[in-house]
């Protein structure tokens, strides 16, 4: 019975920590203030039009409010100076809550069921590639992935 109560408290605390935009103290402690991604505020259609004009692709951070790993990515990966600089220079970045607003339509257009999912969209609106989950090796792994995905070709990675 004590074990059941202890497990219940652990699950409750974990759920509470990763809800309401709170993050565990360990993540905040390890976070370093860096430049960060400048996310485009508009629709996917507008982002694709902007990407065409600028010769870029669209980068979508597909997240949910309840996703702990999404919050970790926001706090520890997206602020990385090298990664954010590359994304800002080569993509029109968007952060889309997949459960609100335009999110459900994007989830249907580019099917994915795990979060976080990063979508790399060519400027013709077609999916080039996607990265699912947290990167094992941090921002450098995502930077390498984003560099490969940014090469505009018809070949899907």
C-alpha positions in Angstrom: 0.0 0.0 0.0 2.8 2.4 0.9 4.4 1.6 -2.5 1.2 2.4 -4.3 0.9 5.7 -2.5 4.5 6.6 -3.2 4.1 5.7 -6.9 0.9 7.8 -7.1 2.8 10.8 -5.6 5.6 10.4 -8.0 3.2 10.3 -11.0 1.3 13.3 -9.6 4.4 15.3 -9.1 5.8 14.5 -12.6 2.5 15.4 -14.2 2.3 18.7 -12.2 5.9 19.6 -13.0 5.4 19.2 -16.7 2.0 21.0 -16.8 1.2 24.7 -16.6 4.4 25.7 -18.4 6.5 24.6 -15.4 9.8 22.8 -15.9 11.9 20.9 -13.4 14.5 22.9 -11.5 17.3 20.7 -13.0 16.3 22.0 -16.5 16.1 25.6 -15.4 19.5 25.2 -13.6 21.1 23.8 -16.8 19.5 26.4 -19.1 21.9 29.0 -20.4 20.6 32.3 -21.8 21.2 32.2 -25.6 19.9 33.9 -28.7 17.0 31.6 -29.6 14.7 30.9 -32.5 12.5 33.8 -33.8 9.2 32.0 -34.5 7.0 33.4 -37.3 3.6 34.5 -36.1 1.1 33.7 -38.9 -0.5 30.8 -40.7 1.3 27.9 -42.4 0.2 29.3 -45.8 1.7 32.7 -44.9 4.9 31.0 -43.8 5.2 29.0 -47.0 4.7 32.2 -49.0 7.4 33.9 -47.0 9.7 30.9 -47.4 9.2 31.1 -51.2 10.1 34.8 -51.3 13.2 34.3 -49.2 14.4 31.0 -50.8 14.0 29.1 -47.5 12.1 26.2 -46.1 9.6 26.1 -43.2 10.5 24.6 -39.8 7.6 23.6 -37.6 7.9 22.8 -33.9 4.8 20.7 -33.4 4.1 20.6 -29.6 1.3 20.3 -27.0 0.8 22.0 -23.7 1.1 18.8 -21.7 4.3 17.6 -23.4 7.3 17.6 -21.0 9.9 16.8 -23.7 8.5 19.7 -25.7 9.2 22.1 -22.8 12.7 20.6 -22.4 13.3 21.3 -26.1 12.0 24.9 -25.8 14.2 25.5 -22.7 17.4 23.7 -23.7 17.6 23.1 -27.5 16.0 26.0 -29.2 18.0 28.7 -27.3 21.3 27.1 -28.5 23.2 29.8 -30.4 24.4 27.7 -33.3 21.1 25.9 -33.8 18.9 28.9 -33.5 21.1 31.0 -35.8 21.0 28.3 -38.5 17.2 27.9 -38.2 16.6 31.6 -38.3 18.9 32.1 -41.4 17.6 29.0 -43.4 14.0 28.5 -42.4 10.8 30.3 -41.6 10.3 28.8 -38.1 6.9 28.2 -36.6 5.8 26.9 -33.2 2.4 25.3 -33.5 0.3 23.8 -30.7 -1.0 20.8 -32.5 -4.2 20.7 -30.4 -5.3 24.3 -31.0 -6.0 26.7 -33.8 -4.4 25.6 -37.1 -2.7 22.7 -35.3 -5.2 19.9 -35.9 -5.2 20.7 -39.7 -1.4 20.5 -39.8 -1.5 17.2 -37.9 -3.8 15.8 -40.6 -1.7 17.2 -43.5 1.6 16.0 -42.0 0.6 13.0 -39.9 2.5 12.6 -36.6 1.5 11.3 -33.2 4.5 11.7 -31.0 5.7 15.0 -29.5 7.8 16.9 -29.9 7.9 16.5 -33.7 9.9 18.9 -35.8 8.6 19.2 -39.4 10.9 20.4 -42.2 8.6 21.6 -45.1 9.8 22.6 -48.5 8.6 25.9 -49.8 6.2 24.1 -52.1 4.4 22.9 -49.0 5.6 19.3 -49.2 7.1 17.5 -46.3 10.9 17.1 -46.7 11.6 15.4 -43.4 10.6 15.2 -39.7 12.5 14.7 -36.5 10.5 12.9 -33.7 11.3 13.2 -30.0 14.2 14.6 -28.1 17.6 14.5 -29.8 19.9 12.1 -28.0 23.0 14.4 -28.5 21.3 17.7 -28.0 21.3 20.8 -30.2 24.3 19.6 -32.3 22.3 16.6 -33.5 19.4 18.7 -34.5 21.7 21.2 -36.2 23.2 18.5 -38.3 19.7 17.2 -39.1 18.4 20.7 -40.1 21.5 21.2 -42.3 20.7 18.0 -44.2 17.0 18.8 -44.5 17.7 22.4 -45.7 19.2 21.1 -49.0 16.3 21.7 -51.4 15.9 18.6 -53.4 13.1 16.2 -54.2 14.8 13.4 -52.2 13.2 12.8 -48.8 15.9 12.2 -46.2 
